[in-house]
Amino acid sequence: KTNLFNRNADLLHGPIFKNLFLFMLPILVSNLFQQLYNTVDTMIVGNVLGDTALAAIGSCGSIYELLVGFGIGIGNGLSIVAARSYGAQDEDLLKRTVAGSLVIGLCASFVITTAGFFGLRPLLQLLDTPAEILEDAYRYIIVIDLGVLVMFLYNLCAGLLRAIGNSVMPLVFLLISSGLNVALDLLFIARMGMGVQGAAVATVLGQTVGAVLGIYMNLRHNPEIHLHVRYMRPRWQTIRPVLEVGIPSVIMNGIGSVMNFGINQILQGFHETATGVFGIYFKLQSLFCMPLFGINNATISIMAYNYGARKPKRITRTLKLATAVGVVIMVLGMLAFLCIPQVLLSLFNPTEAFLSIGTRALRILGLPFPLAAICICLSASFQALGKGSYSTIVSLSRQLLVLLPVAYLLSLTGNVDNVWWAFPIAELASLTATCLLFGKLYRTRIKPLMGEGNV
């Protein structure tokens, strides 16, 4: 049989470092291109429509992340469970998993879209969206809400391709859909005067093209997932594993949005410069976190595939290698934040006050980077081995139970520099929880495979 999937990485037998690198590289390029696309998209809106339009789109940020998080969550769930099915050579389970994911996504898309149609305007008001940008914000996010189904299909197809070691085609889909999005931005906003609604329509149409390409490639070149009507009947035993990974992913996106909102509220009690520094910190840390998340995604697919094939030694070797590489990357990030914070901040044309606060902040915020690398890499095993709830527990503990309360208590000292120490404290707590949960996962999921004599 010759098809697209004969050219995938050999996740079962190939060299682990080579597979990890080759699988991670397209994901890293995708992340970098996504950042570049977001910047260009923002530039078009800002230059053509002005600051008010940017503020309107920015006010929808947390809602947008939640809507996109649904598609990513189900896509991740399918990717991991499908990888285990491929590794176990269980074609029947694979077909039922894909069918179950499709049913879940279609039903959830309908519910989310309907709820958004009636609830988005009240939600924007609840979030204290300024009256002067409320209408623009609503016109933008309602179109995004109507495109939830497309986002789901796009991520579903990309997840299925990544499950069997093909991270190149999802990159191709992203390049095409993002390029089309930028072109449509220029057409709808600059030429047709559609305003912020034009930006939303361009986003949905770009993702529609990506989804169509994903469906075509899977149906044309992946006969293993061709579905018969008998597979469309939902079965809890096949749907549950997808939800066990997908729902925690959606929840973690929501937790991140709540954390960002909470920290910004705390920092606003000092000076607007502090909130600006926090925003720049996230942009700078993404330079180091993007390759780390690329490694994490590659690790999940390789580990899930080998877990299905019952090869515990390849699971542990992959995890050790990924963690080592991740720590190296984040040590470099820590050194950059400690040694050249002024150089990093100078990229954003800072004022003296911004530079003063930002320099002290980066030196504190960069300290826990290596700890974060260990947590992120170990959490890959939670998702790959069917314990996505562990990732939710760690994220909830770090961001809501430790970070926000500690940041608030430190803010009572009246010194904004003290607030930044909440991040290293939260990372230490996160590392502790991660190691405890990984120990339990190793004893219950990996060690029994070694007892069976598998390699």
C-alpha positions in Angstrom: 0.0 0.0 0.0 1.5 3.4 -1.0 -0.1 6.5 0.4 0.7 9.7 2.2 1.2 7.8 5.5 4.0 5.7 4.2 6.1 8.9 4.4 5.4 9.5 8.1 7.9 9.3 10.8 8.4 5.7 12.1 7.2 6.3 15.7 7.5 2.7 16.6 11.0 1.7 15.5 12.8 4.8 14.2 15.6 6.7 16.2 13.8 8.6 19.0 15.9 11.8 18.7 15.4 12.0 14.9 11.7 11.3 15.2 11.3 13.9 17.9 13.2 16.5 16.0 11.5 15.9 12.6 8.1 15.7 14.2 8.6 18.8 16.3 10.1 21.0 13.5 6.8 21.5 11.5 4.9 22.2 14.8 7.5 24.8 15.7 7.3 26.4 12.3 3.5 26.4 12.6 3.7 28.2 16.0 6.1 30.7 14.6 4.0 31.3 11.5 0.9 31.7 13.7 2.7 34.4 15.7 3.7 36.1 12.5 0.2 35.9 11.1 -1.3 37.3 14.2 1.1 40.2 14.1 0.3 40.9 10.4 -3.4 40.6 11.0 -3.2 43.1 13.9 -1.2 45.5 11.8 -3.8 45.4 9.0 -6.6 46.1 11.5 -4.7 48.8 13.3 -3.5 50.6 10.2 -6.8 50.5 8.4 -9.4 50.8 11.2 -7.4 52.4 14.0 -7.0 51.9 17.8 -10.7 51.5 18.5 -11.0 48.5 16.3 -7.9 46.9 17.9 -9.4 47.5 21.3 -12.7 45.9 20.2 -10.9 42.8 19.0 -8.6 42.7 22.0 -11.6 42.9 24.4 -12.8 39.5 22.9 -9.4 37.8 23.5 -10.5 35.6 26.4 -13.7 34.6 24.7 -11.9 33.9 21.5 -9.4 31.7 23.3 -12.2 29.7 24.9 -13.9 29.1 21.5 -10.7 28.1 19.8 -9.7 26.0 22.8 -12.8 23.7 22.2 -11.5 22.8 18.7 -7.9 22.3 19.9 -9.1 20.2 22.9 -11.1 17.7 20.9 -8.4 17.7 18.2 -5.8 16.8 20.9 -8.0 14.2 22.3 -8.5 12.5 19.0 -4.8 12.8 18.1 -3.7 11.0 21.3 -6.3 8.2 21.3 -5.9 7.7 17.6 -2.1 7.4 18.0 -2.6 4.7 20.6 -5.0 2.9 18.3 -2.5 3.0 15.4 0.3 1.7 17.7 -1.9 -1.2 18.8 -2.9 -1.9 15.2 -6.6 -1.7 16.2 -8.3 -0.4 13.1 -11.8 -1.0 14.5 -11.1 1.1 17.6 -9.5 3.8 15.4 -12.7 4.1 13.2 -14.9 4.2 16.3 -12.6 6.8 17.9 -12.8 9.1 14.8 -16.6 8.6 14.6 -17.0 9.3 18.3 -14.9 12.5 18.0 -17.0 13.6 15.0 -20.3 13.1 16.9 -18.9 14.9 20.0 -17.7 17.8 17.9 -20.8 18.2 15.9 -23.1 18.2 19.0 -20.8 20.5 21.0 -20.4 22.9 18.1 -24.1 23.2 17.8 -24.5 23.9 21.6 -21.6 26.4 21.7 -22.8 28.3 18.6 -26.4 28.4 19.9 -25.3 29.5 23.4 -23.0 32.2 21.9 -25.8 33.5 19.7 -27.9 34.3 22.7 -25.2 34.9 25.3 -22.2 36.7 23.8 -23.6 40.3 24.2 -24.4 39.8 27.9 -21.0 38.1 28.4 -19.2 41.1 26.9 -21.2 43.4 29.2 -20.3 41.2 32.1 -16.6 41.6 31.2 -17.0 45.4 31.4 -16.4 46.0 27.7 -16.3 49.8 27.2 -19.6 51.0 25.7 -17.7 52.7 22.8 -16.3 49.4 21.5 -19.1 47.0 22.6 -20.9 46.9 19.2 -17.6 46.3 17.3 -16.6 43.6 19.7 -19.9 41.8 19.4 -19.9 42.0 15.6 -16.4 40.4 15.6 -17.0 37.6 18.1 -20.4 36.6 16.9 -18.9 35.7 13.5 -16.1 33.7 15.2 -18.8 31.9 17.2 -20.7 31.0 14.0 -17.4 29.4 12.8 -16.9 27.1 15.8 -17.8 24.0 13.7 -15.1 24.9 11.1 -12.5 25.4 13.9 -13.4 22.0 15.3 -13.1 20.2 11.9 -9.8 21.9 11.2 -8.3 20.7 14.4 -9.9 17.3 14.1 -8.2 16.7 10.8 -4.8 18.1 11.9 -5.0 15.9 15.1 -5.6 12.8 13.1 -2.7 13.4 10.8 -0.4 14.1 13.7 -1.5 10.9 15.4 0.3 8.8 12.8 3.5 11.0 12.7 2.5 13.4 9.9 3.1 16.9 11.3 3.9 18.4 7.8 0.5 18.4 6.3 -1.1 20.4 9.2 1.6 22.9 8.6 0.7 23.1 5.0 -3.0 23.6 5.9 -2.0 26.4 8.3 0.2 28.2 5.7 -2.6 28.1 3.1 -5.4 29.1 5.5 -3.3 31.9 7.1 -2.2 33.3 3.8 -5.7 33.3 2.5 -6.8 35.0 5.8 -4.4 37.9 5.3 -5.5 38.3 1.7 -9.1 38.4 2.7 -8.3 40.9 5.5 -7.0 43.3 2.9 -10.0 42.7 0.6 -12.8 42.8 3.3 -11.3 45.6 5.5 -9.3 47.8 3.2 -11.3 47.5 -0.1 -14.9 46.6 1.0 -15.0 48.5 4.3 -16.5 45.6 6.3 -14.7 46.8 9.5 -13.9 44.4 12.3 -16.6 42.0 11.1 -14.5 41.6 7.9 -11.5 40.5 10.0 -13.7 37.8 11.6 -15.1 36.6 8.3 -11.6 36.4 6.8 -10.6 34.2 9.8 -13.5 31.8 9.4 -13.1 31.5 5.6 -9.4 30.9 6.0 -10.0 28.1 8.5 -12.8 26.7 6.3 -10.3 26.2 3.5 -7.9 24.5 5.9 -10.7 22.2 7.2 -11.7 21.2 3.6 -8.1 20.4 2.7 -7.8 18.4 5.9 -10.9 16.4 5.2 -9.8 15.8 1.6 -6.3 14.5 2.6 -7.7 12.2 5.2 -10.4 10.7 3.0 -8.2 10.4 0.0 -5.0 9.1 1.5 -6.0 7.5 4.8 -8.3 4.5 4.2 -7.9 3.4 7.8 -10.4 6.0 8.9 -13.0 5.6 6.2 -16.3 5.4 8.2 -19.3 3.2 7.8 -22.6 4.1 9.3 -22.3 1.4 11.9 -19.4 3.3 13.4 -21.4 6.5 13.9 -23.4 5.1 16.8 -21.8 6.7 19.9 -20.2 4.3 22.3 -19.1 5.5 25.7 -16.0 3.3 25.8 -14.6 4.9 22.6 -15.8 8.5 23.4 -14.6 8.5 27.0 -10.8 8.4 26.1 -11.2 11.4 23.7 -13.1 13.4 26.4 -10.5 12.4 29.1 -7.9 14.2 27.0 -10.0 16.8 25.2 -11.9 18.2 28.2 -8.8 18.9 30.3 -7.3 20.7 27.3 -10.3 22.9 27.0 -10.4 23.5 30.8 -6.7 24.4 30.8 -7.3 27.1 28.1 -10.0 28.5 30.3 -7.8 28.5 33.4 -5.1 30.4 31.5 -7.6 33.1 30.5 -8.7 33.4 34.1 -5.1 33.7 35.3 -4.2 36.4 32.8 -7.3 38.4 33.7 -6.6 38.0 37.4 -2.9 39.0 37.2 -3.8 42.1 35.1 -6.4 43.1 37.7 -3.8 42.9 40.5 -1.2 44.8 38.5 -3.6 47.5 37.6 -3.6 48.4 41.3 0.0 49.7 40.8 0.5 51.3 37.4 -0.5 50.7 33.8 3.3 50.2 33.1 3.2 47.0 35.2 0.4 45.5 33.1 2.4 46.5 30.0 5.4 44.7 31.3 3.3 41.6 32.0 2.1 41.6 28.4 5.7 42.0 27.0 6.8 39.2 29.3 4.4 36.8 27.6 5.6 37.8 24.2 9.2 37.3 25.2 8.7 34.0 27.0 6.9 32.6 23.9 10.2 32.8 22.0 11.4 30.0 24.3 8.1 28.3 25.0 7.2 27.7 21.4 10.0 25.2 20.8 9.2 23.6 24.1 5.5 23.2 23.2 6.6 21.8 19.8 8.7 19.2 21.7 5.7 18.5 24.0 3.3 17.9 21.1 5.8 15.6 19.4 6.4 13.7 22.7 2.7 13.1 23.2 2.3 11.6 19.8 5.4 9.3 20.0 4.5 8.2 23.6 0.8 7.6 22.8 1.8 5.5 19.7 4.2 3.4 21.7 1.8 3.1 24.6 -0.7 1.5 22.2 2.1 -0.8 20.9 3.0 -1.6 24.6 6.7 -0.5 24.3 7.5 1.0 27.7 11.2 1.5 27.1 10.6 3.7 24.1 8.1 5.7 26.2 10.6 6.4 29.0 13.4 7.1 26.5 11.3 9.6 24.6 10.3 11.3 27.9 13.9 11.5 29.2 15.2 12.9 25.9 12.4 15.4 25.5 12.8 16.6 29.1 16.6 17.0 28.6 16.1 19.1 25.4 13.3 21.1 27.0 15.5 22.0 30.1 18.4 23.1 27.8 16.1 25.4 25.9 14.6 27.0 29.0 18.0 27.3 30.7 19.0 29.5 27.7 15.8 31.4 28.2 16.5 31.9 31.9 20.1 33.1 31.2 18.7 35.6 28.6 16.2 37.0 31.1 18.8 37.2 33.8 21.7 38.6 31.8 20.2 40.8 29.0 16.8 41.9 30.1 17.4 45.5 28.9 18.3 44.2 25.4 15.1 42.2 25.3 12.9 45.1 26.5 14.6 47.5 24.1 12.9 45.7 21.2 9.6 47.4 22.3 10.9 51.0 22.5 10.4 51.2 26.3 10.3 54.4 28.4 12.7 54.7 31.3 10.0 53.7 33.8 9.0 50.7 31.7 12.7 49.6 31.4 13.2 49.9 35.1 10.2 47.9 36.2 10.6 45.4 33.3 14.3 44.7 34.0 13.5 43.7 37.6 10.5 41.7 36.5 12.2 39.7 33.8 15.0 38.7 36.2 12.5 37.2 38.6 10.1 35.8 36.0 13.0 34.0 34.2 14.2 32.1 37.3 11.6 29.2 37.2 12.0 28.5 33.4 13.9 25.2 33.9 11.3 24.0 36.4 8.6 24.9 33.9 10.3 22.8 31.2 10.3 19.7 33.5 6.6 20.2 34.3 5.6 20.7 30.7 7.5 17.7 29.4 6.3 15.4 32.2 2.7 16.5 31.6 3.1 15.1 28.1 2.9 11.6 29.7 -0.3 12.5 31.4 -2.1 13.1 28.1 -0.3 10.4 26.1 -1.1 7.7 28.6 -4.8 8.6 29.2 -4.6 10.8 32.3 -5.4 14.2 31.0 -7.1 15.0 34.2 -3.6 15.1 35.9 -2.7 18.0 33.6 -5.8 19.8 34.7 -5.0 19.3 38.4 -1.5 20.7 37.9 -2.7 23.7 35.9 -5.5 24.4 38.4 -3.1 24.2 41.3 -0.5 26.3 39.8 -2.5 29.2 38.3 -5.6 29.5 40.4 -4.8 27.9 43.8 -1.3 29.2 44.1 -0.3 31.9 41.6 -3.3 34.2 42.0 -3.7 34.1 45.8 0.1 34.5 46.3 0.3 37.4 43.8 -2.6 39.1 45.6 -1.0 38.6 49.0 2.3 39.9 47.8 0.6 42.9 46.2 -0.5 44.0 49.7 3.1 44.9 50.4 2.7 47.8 48.0 5.7 46.9 46.0 5.1 45.6 42.5 8.5 43.8 42.4 7.2 41.4 45.1 4.2 40.4 42.9 6.6 38.8 40.3 7.8 36.3 43.0 4.4 34.6 42.9 5.5 33.0 39.6 8.6 31.1 40.9 6.6 30.1 44.0 3.7 28.7 41.8 6.2 26.9 39.6 7.7 25.1 42.6 4.3 24.0 43.7 3.5 22.9 40.1 6.7 20.9 40.0 5.9 19.1 43.3 2.4 18.2 42.1 3.7 17.1 38.7 6.3 14.8 40.1 3.9 13.2 42.6 1.3 12.5 39.8 4.0 11.3 37.4 5.2 8.8 40.1 1.6 7.5 40.4 1.3 7.3 36.5 4.6 5.4 36.2 3.5 2.8 38.8 0.1 2.3 37.3 0.6 2.7 33.5 4.3 2.2 32.6 5.7 -0.3 35.1 3.1 -2.9 34.4 4.1 -3.0 30.8 7.7 -3.8 31.8 6.4 -6.6 33.9 4.9 -8.1 30.7 8.4 -8.4 29.2 7.8 -5.6 26.6 10.7 -3.4 25.4 
